[in-house]
Amino acid sequence: MSLFKRMSQVFQQKANAALNKAEDPTQALDLSYQKMLENLQQVRRSIADVLTSQKRLEAQQATLSAQYDKLQGQARQALQQGQEDLAKTALTRSTTVKSQIDQLTPQIEQLKTQEQSLEDTGQKLQAKLELFRSQKDTMKAQYTAAKASTSAMEGLTGLSENMTDVSMMIDRAQDKITGLQARAAAVSELADTGVLDNLAIGSAAHDDIEAQLQAASPSSDVEFQLEAMKAQMGIGTGTSPQPEQKEVAAGESMVIRITGDSVYEVPASVRPALDNLDDALDKAITHNDQEAFSKSAEELIKLIHAMGKKLPETDLRHSDLIVPSHDMTIEQAKKMLDEGSQG
């Protein structure tokens, strides 16, 4: 199935080319810089959170220390008044407060260590960010300069798309001028020799070559129509199976994409019919017969719709074949095949 396989290759080539063309190094650099900025902001927020927790614990420790000093003073005052039991109560409470103060001390120290570590990380990240920013600006400038230089050189050497179009237009105009000049010279020479006076213009009576061509054309046209009809009806052409037919065994299925349409899964049993229609399309392209090409394409799509199952858009399986749509022209098919050969 050379035609379908080549169309599949063209489709994949165009998809890869579109991705490569969409990539912009400057945007990728800006995105990376933005992500580094977000990481730095996250580190700074973490430092603020740790410092807030540290200050809260320090305030709680200060409150407990004040309470401890107060209880110690109350115990001394009770002893001075001879109230020993009251002094014991005050000392018992001060011991509990002292235990809470001692528990808060390592927590505060741990938060200080975390804060210092985050500050060191933030400083390192800030330094990397500044370095990357200078490199980013340099790389963007180099990319812009290289792109401008490439465009200028392509324009100067005629390799750019615009200059190529201009050059092709000039070549076509020159060909037309040369052809008209040659025709004018030929007509002038025939007029001088008197051949045009003796030739019955528009009459085929004296043109034996034209008569032979007209005699041969009906039989060749009938033969082509017969082959196309066989292909559309699914009648075998008698040709030997192509090697590609052995790639899919009986009972398996194929994934076929219709150009500009959807993707279908069809049984492998339709392979012979697809081969016949592929031959008909190939012959139509060779004979430049748009009507036969459109009819064969329409029959092909009807066969796929009738025998196949439409796949959802979320199904990302690889397409075994890509076939032309019912409204594709021969020129479009030739253009796709030529691009596939060049790629």
C-alpha positions in Angstrom: 0.0 0.0 0.0 2.5 2.5 -1.2 0.1 5.4 -1.5 -1.4 5.1 2.0 2.0 4.4 3.6 3.5 7.5 2.0 0.6 9.6 3.2 1.2 8.3 6.7 4.8 9.3 6.6 3.9 12.8 5.3 1.5 13.2 8.2 4.1 12.3 10.8 6.7 14.5 9.2 4.4 17.5 9.3 3.6 16.9 12.9 7.3 16.8 13.9 8.0 19.9 11.8 5.1 21.8 13.5 6.5 21.0 17.0 10.0 22.1 16.0 8.7 25.3 14.5 6.6 26.1 17.5 9.6 25.9 19.9 11.0 29.3 20.9 14.3 29.3 22.9 13.7 32.8 24.3 10.3 31.7 25.8 11.9 28.6 27.3 14.6 30.8 28.9 12.0 33.2 30.3 10.0 30.3 31.7 13.0 28.8 33.4 13.8 32.2 35.0 10.3 32.6 36.2 10.4 29.2 37.9 13.6 30.1 39.6 12.0 33.3 40.9 9.1 31.3 42.2 11.4 29.0 44.1 13.2 32.0 45.6 9.9 33.5 46.8 9.0 30.1 48.3 12.2 30.0 50.3 11.6 33.6 51.5 8.1 32.7 52.6 9.5 29.7 54.5 12.0 31.9 56.3 9.2 34.2 57.4 7.1 31.3 58.7 10.0 29.8 60.7 10.9 33.2 62.1 7.3 33.8 63.1 7.2 30.5 65.0 10.5 31.3 66.7 9.3 34.7 67.9 6.1 33.1 69.2 8.1 30.6 71.2 10.4 33.3 72.5 7.4 35.4 73.6 5.9 32.3 75.4 9.3 31.6 77.1 9.5 35.3 78.3 6.0 35.0 79.8 6.9 31.8 81.6 10.2 33.3 82.9 8.3 36.3 84.3 5.8 33.9 85.9 8.7 31.9 87.3 10.3 34.9 88.9 7.0 35.9 90.4 6.4 32.5 92.0 10.0 32.6 93.4 9.3 36.0 95.0 6.0 34.8 96.4 7.7 31.8 98.0 10.3 34.1 99.7 7.5 36.4 100.9 5.6 33.4 102.4 8.6 32.2 104.3 9.2 35.7 105.7 5.6 35.6 107.0 6.0 32.1 108.4 3.6 30.5 105.9 5.7 27.5 105.0 2.9 25.6 103.3 2.1 28.5 101.0 5.8 28.8 100.2 5.9 25.1 99.2 2.9 25.7 96.9 4.6 28.6 95.2 7.8 26.6 94.7 5.9 23.6 93.3 4.3 25.8 90.7 7.6 27.5 89.9 9.2 24.1 89.3 6.5 23.3 86.8 7.0 26.6 85.0 10.8 26.0 85.0 10.2 22.7 83.3 8.1 24.3 80.5 10.9 27.0 80.0 13.5 24.2 79.7 11.4 22.4 77.1 11.0 25.6 75.0 14.7 26.3 74.8 15.7 23.5 72.4 12.7 24.2 70.2 13.8 27.8 69.8 17.3 26.7 69.0 16.1 24.3 66.4 14.0 27.0 64.7 17.0 29.3 64.7 19.1 26.6 63.0 16.3 26.1 60.4 16.1 29.8 59.8 19.8 30.1 59.3 19.8 27.2 56.8 17.0 28.7 54.9 18.7 32.0 54.7 21.9 30.3 53.4 19.8 28.5 50.8 18.1 31.7 49.8 21.4 33.5 49.3 22.7 30.7 47.1 19.6 30.6 45.1 19.7 34.4 44.7 23.3 34.2 43.4 22.3 31.5 40.9 19.3 33.5 39.8 21.5 36.6 39.2 24.0 34.4 37.2 21.2 32.8 35.2 19.6 36.2 34.4 22.8 37.5 32.9 23.3 34.2 30.9 19.6 34.3 29.8 19.9 37.9 28.5 23.2 36.9 26.7 21.7 33.8 25.2 18.5 35.6 24.0 20.7 38.3 22.4 22.8 35.7 20.7 19.7 33.8 19.5 18.1 37.1 18.2 21.3 38.1 16.4 21.8 34.6 14.9 18.2 34.6 13.7 18.5 38.0 12.2 21.9 37.1 10.6 20.4 33.9 9.1 17.4 35.8 7.7 19.7 38.4 6.2 22.0 35.8 4.6 19.1 33.8 3.3 17.7 36.9 1.7 21.1 37.8 0.3 21.7 34.4 -1.2 18.1 33.8 -2.3 17.4 31.0 0.1 14.6 32.7 2.0 11.0 31.7 1.3 10.1 35.2 -0.1 13.2 35.2 -2.4 12.5 31.7 -3.5 9.0 32.7 -4.5 10.3 35.7 -6.4 13.0 33.5 -8.1 10.4 30.9 -9.1 8.1 33.7 -10.5 11.0 35.1 -12.5 11.9 31.6 -13.9 8.3 30.9 -14.9 8.0 34.3 -16.6 11.3 33.6 -18.4 10.0 30.2 -19.5 6.8 31.8 -20.9 8.8 34.5 -22.7 11.1 31.9 -24.2 8.1 29.7 -25.3 6.3 32.6 -26.9 9.5 33.7 -28.7 10.0 30.1 -30.0 6.4 29.9 -31.1 6.6 33.2 -32.9 9.7 32.1 -34.7 8.1 28.8 -35.7 4.9 30.5 -37.0 7.0 33.0 -38.9 9.1 30.2 -40.5 5.9 28.3 -41.5 4.4 31.4 -42.9 7.6 32.0 -45.0 7.6 28.5 -46.4 3.9 28.5 -47.3 3.0 25.5 -45.2 0.2 27.3 -43.4 -1.4 28.1 -46.7 -1.7 24.5 -47.7 -2.7 23.0 -44.3 -6.4 22.7 -43.5 -6.3 24.2 -40.0 -8.7 22.3 -37.7 -9.2 19.4 -40.1 -7.9 16.0 -39.2 -8.0 14.7 -42.8 -4.4 15.5 -43.4 -3.1 14.8 -39.9 -2.3 11.1 -39.8 -0.7 11.3 -36.4 -3.8 12.8 -34.8 -5.9 10.1 -36.5 -3.7 7.4 -34.9 -3.9 9.0 -31.5 -7.7 9.2 -31.6 -7.9 5.6 -32.8 -5.8 4.4 -29.8 -7.4 6.6 -27.1 -10.8 4.9 -26.9 -9.4 1.4 -26.1 -7.0 2.7 -23.5 -9.7 4.8 -21.9 -12.1 1.9 -21.7 -9.3 -0.3 -20.2 -8.7 2.3 -17.5 -12.4 2.6 -16.7 -12.7 -1.2 -16.5 -9.8 -1.4 -14.0 -11.2 1.5 -11.9 -14.7 -0.2 -11.8 -13.1 -3.5 -10.7 -11.3 -1.7 -7.9 -14.5 0.1 -6.8 -16.5 -3.2 -6.8 -13.7 -5.1 -4.9 -13.1 -7.5 -7.8 -9.5 -8.8 -7.8 -7.2 -7.5 -10.5 -5.2 -10.8 -10.8 -2.0 -9.2 -9.6 0.2 -11.0 -7.1 -0.2 -10.0 -3.4 2.1 -7.3 -2.3 4.7 -8.0 0.4 3.0 -5.5 2.7 -0.2 -7.6 2.9 1.6 -10.2 5.0 2.2 -7.7 7.8 -1.3 -8.2 9.2 -2.6 -11.7 9.9 -6.3 -12.7 9.6 -8.4 -11.7 12.6 -6.3 -8.6 13.4 -7.3 -5.0 12.8 -5.8 -1.8 11.3 -6.1 1.8 12.4 -6.8 4.1 9.4 -6.9 7.9 9.5 -9.0 9.7 6.9 -7.3 13.0 6.0 -9.2 15.9 7.6 -11.6 13.4 9.2 -11.5 10.9 12.1 -9.7 7.7 12.9 -11.3 4.2 12.3 -10.4 0.7 13.3 -11.2 -1.8 10.5 -10.7 -5.5 10.3 -7.8 -6.8 8.4 -10.2 -8.7 6.1 -10.8 -5.5 4.1 -7.1 -5.5 3.0 -7.8 -6.8 -0.5 -10.5 -4.2 -1.2 -8.1 -1.5 0.1 -5.4 -2.8 -2.2 -7.8 -2.6 -5.2 -8.8 1.0 -4.3 -5.2 1.9 -3.7 -4.4 0.7 -7.3 -7.3 2.7 -8.7 -6.2 5.9 -6.9 -2.6 5.3 -8.1 -3.8 4.9 -11.7 -6.0 7.9 -11.5 -3.1 10.0 -10.3 -0.9 8.6 -13.1 -3.6 9.5 -15.7 -4.4 12.8 -14.0 -8.1 11.7 -13.9 -9.8 13.7 -11.2 -13.2 12.1 -11.7 -11.8 8.6 -11.2 -9.7 9.7 -8.3 -12.8 11.3 -6.5 -14.9 8.2 -7.2 -12.3 5.8 -5.8 -11.7 8.0 -2.8 -15.5 8.1 -2.1 -15.7 4.3 -2.4 -12.8 4.0 -0.1 -14.3 6.2 2.6 -17.7 4.4 2.3 -15.9 1.1 2.8 -14.1 2.4 5.9 -17.3 3.9 7.4 -19.2 0.6 6.7 -16.6 -1.9 7.9 -14.8 0.2 10.5 -15.4 1.5 14.0 -14.8 5.2 14.7 -12.2 5.7 17.5 -12.5 8.4 20.1 -10.2 11.4 20.1 -8.5 10.2 23.3 -7.3 7.1 21.4 -3.6 7.9 20.6 -2.7 4.7 18.8 -0.4 4.9 15.8 -2.2 5.1 12.4 -1.3 2.2 10.1 -2.7 4.0 7.1 -3.7 7.5 6.1 -6.1 7.7 3.2 -7.3 10.8 1.2 -10.6 12.5 1.9 -13.5 12.5 -0.6 -12.8 16.1 -1.6 -9.0 15.9 -2.0 -7.8 16.8 -5.4 -5.1 15.1 -7.4 -2.9 18.1 -7.1 -3.1 18.0 -3.3 -2.3 14.3 -3.3 0.7 14.8 -5.6 1.9 17.7 -3.4 1.7 15.5 -0.3 3.5 12.7 -2.0 6.2 15.0 -3.3 6.7 16.5 0.1 7.0 13.0 1.6 9.6 12.0 -1.0 11.6 15.2 -0.3 11.4 14.8 3.5 
